[in-house]
Amino acid sequence: MGVAILRAQADEPKTVTLYAEGLDDAQQVSTGGEKQAPTLDRSSYNVYVKPKPTPTPTPTATKSSTGSDASSGGSSGPLYYTGGGAPAEWMAAAGISDADMGYVDYIVSRESGWNPNATNRSSGACGLVQALPCSKVPGNGYDPVDNLRWATGYATGRYGSWASAYAFWTSNHWW
């Protein structure tokens, strides 16, 4: 062990490890024919064992083959959002620019009324922007920031920008 002890030898203290102390005693030869056991005082040593942290289990929603939330096997269903926050905070955290916030507000207000736990019972679309299927959203479809991050990729990938997604929504009442 790397713990040091002090041993007096010829009026000068000497730092010695337990390992070195054992080697010193092991290399001594006794003339009586018997090997003498070293005398070690273990009361001056402290041993600390760092405990392994117990991982916190992370619950996940399971999906059945039809894409709806499974309600068997101990699953409690979807992981609904229970945190706080406001739409402006969620949009900022999702990386939506100030210039696009008006378009996002218009679409989300009509899709879910800014309810992160909104679910379309007939289609299974979920969250603020009604992602379909909900499993498309990386993370949790009911988390407003995850839902808005996914929606930004959807809006820019399908329509080119949030402004174009807004224009499509106002013409078609869906996106």
C-alpha positions in Angstrom: 0.0 0.0 0.0 1.3 3.5 -0.5 0.7 4.5 3.2 3.8 5.8 5.0 4.8 5.3 8.6 7.6 6.8 10.6 10.3 4.6 12.1 13.1 6.0 14.3 16.5 4.8 13.3 19.7 6.3 14.6 17.8 9.4 15.9 16.6 10.3 12.4 13.0 9.6 11.3 12.7 7.6 8.1 9.6 7.3 6.0 8.9 3.6 5.2 6.1 2.0 3.3 4.4 -1.2 4.6 5.9 -3.0 1.6 9.4 -1.8 2.3 9.0 -2.7 6.0 8.0 -6.2 5.0 11.0 -6.5 2.7 13.4 -5.2 5.4 12.2 -7.9 7.8 12.1 -10.6 5.1 15.8 -10.0 4.2 17.0 -10.2 7.8 18.8 -13.4 8.8 18.5 -14.6 12.3 21.3 -16.6 13.8 19.0 -18.8 15.9 17.7 -20.6 12.7 14.2 -19.2 13.0 12.8 -16.5 10.8 11.4 -13.7 12.9 8.0 -12.3 11.9 8.0 -8.6 11.4 6.1 -6.5 14.0 3.8 -4.2 12.3 1.5 -1.7 13.9 -1.6 -1.5 11.7 -3.4 1.0 13.9 -1.7 3.9 12.2 -3.0 3.0 8.7 -6.3 4.2 7.2 -7.8 2.4 4.3 -10.5 4.1 2.2 -12.5 2.1 -0.3 -14.3 4.3 -2.8 -17.8 2.9 -3.2 -19.1 2.2 -6.6 -22.1 4.5 -7.5 -25.4 2.8 -8.0 -26.7 3.8 -11.4 -30.2 5.4 -11.5 -32.5 3.5 -13.8 -33.9 5.6 -16.6 -37.5 4.7 -17.5 -38.3 4.5 -21.2 -41.7 4.2 -22.9 -42.1 1.0 -24.9 -43.9 0.8 -28.2 -46.0 -2.0 -29.5 -45.8 -3.2 -33.1 -48.6 -0.8 -34.0 -46.7 2.2 -32.8 -49.0 2.9 -29.9 -47.8 3.0 -26.3 -47.8 -0.5 -24.7 -49.6 -0.8 -21.5 -48.5 -4.3 -20.5 -45.4 -5.7 -18.9 -45.2 -3.1 -16.1 -44.9 -0.1 -18.5 -46.6 3.0 -17.2 -47.1 4.4 -20.8 -45.5 7.4 -22.4 -43.2 9.6 -20.4 -45.3 12.8 -20.2 -43.6 16.1 -19.6 -43.9 17.3 -16.0 -41.2 20.0 -16.0 -41.8 23.7 -16.2 -40.9 26.4 -18.6 -42.5 28.7 -21.1 -42.7 28.5 -24.9 -39.9 31.2 -25.4 -37.6 29.3 -23.1 -38.3 26.0 -24.9 -37.7 27.6 -28.3 -34.4 29.2 -27.1 -33.2 25.9 -25.6 -34.1 24.1 -28.9 -31.9 26.6 -30.8 -34.8 28.3 -32.7 -33.7 31.8 -33.8 -35.7 34.9 -32.7 -36.6 35.5 -36.3 -38.4 32.1 -36.5 -40.2 32.2 -33.1 -43.3 33.8 -34.6 -43.7 31.0 -37.2 -43.1 28.3 -34.6 -45.6 30.0 -32.2 -48.2 30.1 -35.0 -47.8 26.4 -35.9 -47.5 25.1 -32.3 -50.4 27.1 -31.1 -52.6 25.4 -33.7 -51.1 21.9 -33.4 -51.1 21.5 -29.6 -52.0 24.8 -27.9 -48.4 24.6 -26.4 -49.3 21.5 -24.5 -46.2 19.3 -24.5 -48.3 16.2 -23.6 -50.8 16.7 -26.5 -51.6 13.4 -28.2 -53.7 12.7 -31.2 -55.7 9.6 -30.3 -56.4 8.6 -33.8 -53.0 9.0 -35.4 -50.6 8.8 -32.3 -49.0 12.1 -33.2 -47.5 13.7 -30.0 -46.0 16.7 -28.4 -46.0 20.4 -29.3 -45.7 20.0 -33.1 -47.6 16.7 -33.2 -44.7 14.5 -34.5 -45.9 11.5 -36.3 -45.1 8.9 -35.2 -44.0 10.1 -31.8 -41.0 7.7 -31.9 -39.4 9.8 -34.6 -38.4 12.4 -32.0 -34.9 11.6 -30.6 -35.1 11.6 -26.8 -38.7 12.0 -25.7 -41.5 13.2 -28.0 -43.3 14.7 -25.0 -40.2 16.8 -24.0 -40.9 20.2 -25.5 -37.2 20.9 -26.3 -36.7 17.5 -27.9 -39.9 18.0 -29.8 -38.9 21.5 -31.1 -35.4 20.3 -32.0 -36.9 17.6 -34.1 -39.5 20.0 -35.6 -36.7 22.4 -36.7 -35.1 19.5 -38.7 -38.5 18.6 -40.1 -39.4 22.2 -41.1 -36.0 22.9 -42.8 -35.8 19.5 -44.3 -39.3 19.3 -45.8 -40.1 23.0 -46.4 -36.6 24.7 -46.4 -37.3 27.0 -43.4 -39.8 27.7 -40.6 -41.2 30.6 -42.8 -42.0 28.2 -45.6 -43.5 25.7 -43.1 -45.7 28.5 -41.8 -46.8 29.4 -45.4 -47.7 25.7 -46.0 -49.6 25.5 -42.8 -51.7 28.6 -43.5 -52.6 27.2 -46.9 -53.3 23.6 -45.8 -54.0 23.7 -42.1 -51.5 20.9 -41.5 -47.8 20.4 -42.1 
